[in-house]
Amino acid sequence: MGIGRSTVRTRDGKDISLSNIQIGQEVLVFYRNKLIFQPIYDIIHRENTKFYTFIHLTVFNHYENLTHSIEISSKHLIYKYGLLDPVFASQIQIGDYLQLVNQFKIIPGKVIQIDEIISQGYSAPLTPSGTIVVNNIVSSNYAEARNHHLAHLVMQPYRWWRNIFESKKTIQTDLNWYISILYYFANKTGFLNIL
């Protein structure tokens, strides 16, 4: 996700920039149809200086008169309202509804504008649920994989590893070792097409 204007809500009620989030901080996630706080297990990849192309989705709820937006890569998974499984951001069209958060409730947010933008930096946080609320919009932690649940299952050993053995609080700028191995394997075997 783009870090330029992206914020997450922490347990203490503050909205902090995705670029400043730290391992161990508890952030708002969507888990088993509830909004709860979970710790950031890892930042599996963060880049603060280079420029990248993102999809900028603007979402509106007319009942609450709320407008929010998110910068997200085209192959990042995002939750449509009323659907259990997230879809690639590139599949979102004007008129679709996303899961929008308002006062600790999920409400429908209609996509009213889609732009392609170039923005500096991105961050890929990992939570126990595999979800995160960014700019009050529910998003998956995963990109490149089509199936959130399968990606989450494949990442389970790494989450266990982080939870049990590694307590380091450093954030990687290179792609995480576990992800690198999985990505290499998936590309060589064609498994990425299944994910």
N, C-alpha and C positions, 0 to 999 in steps of 0.2 A: 504494500500500500504506500502511496505517496505520503511523505512526511511533512510536506509544505504547510498544509492547513489542517492536518489530521490530528484530532484529539481523542483521548480515551478518558472515561470517568473512573476515578480511583475510589476506594472504599471510603475515604474521608470526604467524598463529595466534590473533589476538585477535578476539573478538566485539565489534563496535561497533554502536552504535545507528544505525539508518537515518537518523535526523535529523542525525547527525554525519558521515556519509560525505562525502568530498570528491572532486571531479573529479581523476582520475589515480590514486586509490587502487585497488589490485588486490584484487578480491573473488572469492569462490568462485562459479563458474557451472557449468552443465552444457552441454557442447559436444561434439557428435559422440559421444555415449554415454560421455563421460568427464567427471570433475570436474576442473576446472583453474581457475587464477586469471587474471582479465582485468581491465584497468583500467576504471574508470568513465569513459566518454567525456563524459557530461553528466548533469546532473539536469534533465530536461526540464520538470519542474514540482515545486515544493516549497511547501508551506504548513504553517507551524508553529503557527498560533494558532487557526484556525477549527475547528469540530467537524463531523465527517462520519459518515455511517452506513457501517458495514463489516460484512462477514460474518466471523465469528470461527470458524475451523475448528480443531477439536481432533483430532489424529491420533495413533494408538497402534500400536506394533509389539510384539506379545506375545513374540516370540522374543528380542528385545533388551531388553524391558521399558522401552521409550522412549515418552515422550509429548511432543509438540511442538504448537504452535498458531501460527496466522498470522491477522492481520487484513488483509483484502483487500476491495477494492470488488467489487460484484456483477458488473461487466463486465470485471474483470481476468482475464487468462488464467492458468491454473494447470495443471500437468501431473498427469494421472492415471497411476498405475503401469501399465506395460505398453502404453501408448498413445504414439504418436509425436507426435500433435498435442494441444496443450493445449485446455482448454475454459473457458468462462466460469465463474467461481467460483459464480455463481448456479445452475449446473447440477449442482454437487456435491451428493450425497445421503449420508445416514448409511449406512455400509456400503461406500461407494466406497473405493478405495485411491489414495493420492497417492504421489508420489516423495519419499521421506524419505532424508536423508543421515545415515549413521552410519559413522564411521571411514573416510572417503573412499570409501564404497560407497553405491550406491543400493539401498535396501530398500523393501518395501511398507509403507506406513503407513495403517492403516484409519481412516477418518473415524468417530469415535465421538460427536461432538457438533457441532452447528451452531447458532450463536447470531447474532442481529443485535445489534450494539452501536454505541454512539456513542462516538467517540474523537477526540482532538485531533490534527490534523495528518495530512499524508500526504506521500509522496515518490515520485517516478517516475524512478529511475535508468536510464541507458542504457549497456549494455555491448556490445562487438563481437559477441557471440553472440546477443544479444537475450534472454538468460536471466540469472537471479540466484537464489542460494540464500538465502532469508530464513527465519530460525529453523529451519534445517535442512530446509526444504521447498523443492522446486524450483518456481520461478515464471517466467513470461514477463516481459519488460519492458513488454509491451503490454496496453492496455485498449481497450475500445470495439470493436476489430476482432475479428471472429470467427476469422480465419485468421492465426495467428502467422507463418507463412512468408511470406505476402503482405505483412503489415505490416512484417516484417523487410526484405523486398526494397524496399518503398517508402521505408524509412528509410535504405537504403544510401547514397544521395548525401549525406545529412546526416552520417552517420558518417564518410564520406570527408572531407567538409568540416571536421569537427571534428579529424580526425586530421592533416590536411595544413595547414590555414590558421589554425585558431583554437587558441591555446594558453591562452586565458584560463581562470582557475580560479574564476570567479564563478558562483554558483548562482542561477538565476532563480526568482523567486517567481511571476511571470506565466507563462502558457503560452508555451513556446518558439515562436519565430517560424516555424520550419519546420513544426512541428506545427499551429500556428494556420492556416497557409496550406493544409496538407493537409486539415485538418478542415473548413475552409470549402468547399474544392473538393469534398470527399467528400459533404458535406451537400447542396450545390447540385445535384450530378449524380446523387445516389443511390448513389454508389460505396461509401459507408459500409455499405450493405446487402450489398454484394459482399464487402467486407473481412470 
